[in-house]
Amino acid sequence: IFGDDMAVLNKTAEEVSSMLQKIQGASEVKVEQTTGLPMLTVNIDRQKAARYGLNVGDIQDTVATAIGGREAGTLFEGDRRFDILVRLPESLRNDLEGMKRLPIALPRATGTGGAEGRTHFIQLAEVASFELAPGPNQVSRENGKRRIVVSANVRGRDVGSFVADAEAALAQVKIPPGYWTSWGGTFENLQSATQRLQIVVPVSLLLVFVLLFAMFGNAKDGLLVFTGIPFALTGGILALWLRDIPMSISAAVGFIALSGVAVLNGLVMISYIRTLREEGMPLDTPSGKRVARGG
């Protein structure tokens, strides 16, 4: 499911998940987890910061330096060099109360009543509030849009018919404007393979006919050999139906091999008949008898 707002994506994904669970053959239906990661949010009170003469950017820089760190220089060891990163130790970065006591430098006082150039500090809690709440666990993107995946295994039926039923049921799920769905995974591979087979199979049969025509020197014998293919495919389809096996890419590849065997059998039969004809045997000669050459 593609869109912009993660909240809308999660809500839509839950609706699609509920729909998929009702489809026959659906198993292990689950929604990609995108939330649940604890996140610390520092909300800066702009009015209090203004009363202290602080800029929001200065407070954000201090918090970013304390938690994430900031490069403060470079350490050289021979021909190697390492960046020096300044930040609070991990014990303080994981201590919420300690973070609240993080000192924020105030603008230097220049008026009377205080030493000129002296820096005063206040605690971060004076100008900001802390909130620890679950946040995004991950944000996946594809083609410039946010994406969330609803996955399901298919058991007891073929993927093609399952997706057809799911698409019909998906029409009942309200997809917000600007959001859309697409199918991937095994079904996407099935579509790709089907499109290739739609090109490969006709081209292969055409090449086989060209080779037969080049071998026999006429189209009649080539078409006669080709008549074995429909009968072979009919038997293959009947075998799949008796075994209750759905049509798949593997079965399609097997049909291609079956067509090759049928063509080979027809080729051997026609070649043997032509050999007998060249030896002088007429068409009405009973089986097992031959006519001597030269009369």
C-alpha positions in Angstrom: 0.0 0.0 0.0 1.5 3.3 -1.1 0.8 6.8 0.3 2.1 9.7 2.4 0.7 9.6 5.9 1.9 6.6 8.0 -1.2 6.7 10.2 -3.5 6.4 7.2 -1.3 3.6 5.8 -1.4 1.7 9.0 -5.2 2.0 9.2 -5.7 1.0 5.6 -3.3 -2.0 6.1 -5.3 -3.2 9.0 -8.5 -3.1 7.0 -6.8 -5.0 4.1 -5.4 -7.5 6.6 -8.9 -8.2 7.9 -10.2 -8.6 4.4 -7.4 -11.1 3.4 -8.1 -13.3 6.4 -11.6 -14.0 5.1 -10.2 -15.2 1.7 -10.1 -19.0 1.3 -6.5 -20.2 1.4 -5.0 -17.2 3.2 -2.6 -18.1 6.0 -0.2 -16.2 8.2 -1.7 -12.8 7.3 0.3 -10.0 8.9 1.0 -6.3 8.5 4.5 -4.9 8.4 5.4 -3.5 11.8 6.1 0.2 11.4 5.5 1.5 14.9 6.4 0.6 18.5 9.9 2.0 18.8 10.2 4.2 21.9 11.1 7.7 20.9 12.1 10.7 23.1 10.4 13.9 21.9 11.8 17.3 23.3 9.1 19.9 22.9 10.5 23.4 23.2 8.4 26.1 24.8 9.0 29.1 22.5 7.5 31.6 24.9 9.7 30.6 27.8 12.7 30.5 25.5 12.0 34.0 24.3 11.8 35.3 27.9 15.3 34.0 28.5 16.5 35.5 25.2 17.2 32.0 23.7 16.7 31.0 20.1 15.0 27.7 19.4 17.9 26.8 17.2 20.4 27.2 20.0 18.4 24.8 22.2 18.1 22.3 19.5 21.9 22.5 18.8 22.6 21.8 22.5 20.3 18.8 22.6 21.6 17.5 19.3 25.2 17.8 20.6 24.4 16.1 23.9 22.5 13.2 22.5 23.8 12.7 18.9 27.2 14.2 19.3 29.1 16.8 17.2 32.5 16.8 15.6 34.9 18.9 17.6 38.2 18.2 16.0 40.6 15.7 14.5 43.1 13.3 16.2 46.2 12.4 14.2 48.1 9.2 14.8 50.9 8.9 12.3 49.2 8.8 8.8 45.9 8.0 10.4 43.3 10.5 11.6 40.2 10.2 13.6 37.3 12.6 14.2 36.8 13.7 17.8 33.1 13.5 18.7 31.7 15.3 21.8 28.6 14.1 23.4 27.2 13.0 26.8 28.1 9.5 28.1 25.6 6.8 27.4 24.6 6.6 31.1 23.3 10.2 30.9 21.8 9.9 27.5 19.6 7.1 28.7 18.7 9.0 31.9 15.6 11.1 31.3 16.0 13.0 34.5 19.6 13.7 33.7 18.6 15.1 30.3 16.2 17.4 32.0 19.1 18.9 33.9 21.1 19.6 30.8 22.6 23.1 31.1 21.5 25.6 28.4 23.8 28.7 28.1 22.0 32.0 28.3 23.1 35.1 26.4 25.9 36.9 28.2 24.8 39.8 30.5 26.2 43.2 29.6 24.2 45.5 31.8 24.8 46.6 35.4 24.3 44.2 38.3 26.4 41.5 36.9 29.9 40.9 35.7 30.3 41.7 32.0 30.9 38.6 29.9 29.7 36.1 32.5 27.7 33.2 31.2 24.6 31.9 33.1 22.9 28.6 32.6 19.5 27.2 33.0 18.3 23.6 33.0 16.7 22.3 29.8 13.5 21.4 31.7 13.0 25.2 32.2 12.3 25.7 28.5 11.3 22.3 27.2 9.1 19.3 28.1 10.0 15.7 27.5 7.7 13.0 26.1 8.6 9.3 25.8 6.1 7.6 23.5 6.1 4.9 20.8 7.1 6.3 17.4 7.8 5.0 13.9 9.9 1.8 13.8 10.7 2.1 10.2 9.6 4.1 7.1 9.9 2.1 3.9 9.8 3.9 0.5 9.5 2.8 -3.1 9.4 5.1 -6.1 9.4 8.2 -3.9 6.3 7.1 -1.9 5.9 5.6 1.6 5.0 2.0 1.6 3.6 -0.6 4.0 3.4 -4.3 3.2 0.5 -6.7 4.0 1.8 -10.2 3.5 0.0 -13.6 3.4 0.9 -17.2 2.5 -1.4 -19.1 0.2 -2.2 -22.7 1.2 -4.5 -25.2 -0.6 -5.0 -23.3 -3.8 -3.1 -21.5 -6.5 -1.8 -18.0 -6.2 -3.5 -16.7 -9.3 -7.1 -17.5 -8.2 -6.3 -16.3 -4.7 -5.3 -12.9 -5.9 -8.3 -12.7 -8.2 -10.6 -13.3 -5.2 -8.6 -10.9 -3.1 -8.8 -8.1 -5.7 -12.6 -8.6 -5.9 -12.8 -8.3 -2.1 -10.3 -5.3 -2.1 -12.9 -3.3 -4.0 -14.9 -3.2 -0.8 -12.1 -1.6 1.2 -12.1 2.1 1.1 -8.7 3.3 -0.1 -8.3 7.1 0.6 -7.6 9.4 -2.4 -3.9 9.6 -3.2 -3.3 6.0 -1.9 -3.1 2.9 -4.0 -2.2 -0.8 -3.8 -0.1 -3.2 -5.8 0.6 -6.9 -5.7 4.1 -8.3 -5.3 6.0 -11.3 -4.1 5.2 -14.7 -5.7 2.3 -13.3 -7.7 4.5 -10.6 -9.2 7.0 -13.3 -10.3 4.1 -15.3 -11.7 2.9 -12.4 -13.8 6.5 -11.7 -15.1 7.0 -15.4 -16.0 3.6 -15.6 -17.7 4.4 -12.6 -19.9 7.7 -14.2 -20.8 6.0 -17.5 -21.7 3.5 -15.7 -23.9 6.5 -14.6 -26.0 8.8 -17.7 -25.6 6.2 -20.4 -26.4 5.0 -19.0 -29.8 8.6 -18.2 -30.8 9.7 -21.7 -29.8 6.9 -23.4 -31.7 7.6 -21.3 -34.8 11.3 -22.2 -34.7 10.4 -25.9 -34.3 8.1 -25.6 -37.4 10.9 -23.9 -39.4 13.3 -26.7 -38.5 10.8 -29.3 -39.5 10.1 -27.5 -42.8 13.9 -27.4 -43.4 14.2 -31.1 -42.6 11.2 -32.4 -44.6 11.3 -29.8 -47.4 7.5 -29.3 -47.3 5.0 -27.8 -44.9 2.6 -30.8 -45.1 4.8 -33.1 -43.1 5.7 -30.4 -40.7 2.0 -29.7 -40.0 1.4 -33.4 -39.6 4.0 -33.6 -36.9 2.5 -30.6 -35.2 -0.9 -32.4 -34.9 0.6 -34.4 -32.0 1.0 -31.3 -29.9 -2.7 -30.6 -29.1 -3.3 -34.3 -28.2 -0.2 -34.2 -25.9 -1.4 -31.0 -24.2 -4.9 -32.5 -23.8 -3.4 -35.5 -22.0 -1.3 -33.2 -19.8 -4.3 -31.1 -18.8 -6.3 -34.2 -18.0 -3.4 -35.5 -15.8 -3.4 -32.2 -13.9 -7.1 -32.3 -13.4 -7.0 -35.9 -12.1 -4.2 -35.1 -9.7 -6.0 -31.8 -8.7 -2.8 -29.8 -9.4 -3.3 -26.1 -10.3 -1.8 -24.7 -13.4 1.5 -23.0 -12.6 4.7 -21.9 -14.2 6.3 -25.3 -13.4 3.4 -27.0 -15.1 3.7 -24.6 -18.1 7.4 -25.5 -18.4 6.4 -29.2 -18.3 3.9 -28.6 -21.1 6.7 -27.2 -23.2 8.8 -30.3 -22.6 5.7 -32.4 -23.4 5.3 -30.6 -26.7 8.9 -31.3 -27.5 8.5 -35.0 -26.8 5.3 -35.1 -29.0 7.2 -33.4 -31.8 10.1 -35.8 -31.4 7.7 -38.8 -31.6 6.0 -37.4 -34.7 9.4 -36.7 -36.3 10.6 -40.2 -35.7 7.4 -41.7 -37.1 7.3 -39.5 -40.2 11.0 -40.1 -40.8 10.5 -43.9 -40.5 7.5 -43.9 -42.9 9.5 -41.8 -45.4 12.4 -44.2 -45.2 10.0 -47.1 -45.9 8.5 -45.3 -48.8 11.9 -44.6 -50.3 12.7 -48.3 -50.0 9.7 -49.0 -52.3 7.1 -50.1 -49.8 3.6 -49.0 -50.9 1.0 -47.6 -48.5 -1.3 -50.6 -48.8 1.3 -53.2 -47.9 0.3 -55.2 -44.8 2.5 -54.8 -41.7 5.6 -56.9 -41.5 5.9 -57.4 -45.3 8.3 -55.5 -47.6 8.6 -55.2 -51.3 12.0 -55.9 -52.8 13.7 -53.1 -54.6 14.0 -53.3 -58.4 11.0 -55.7 -58.8 
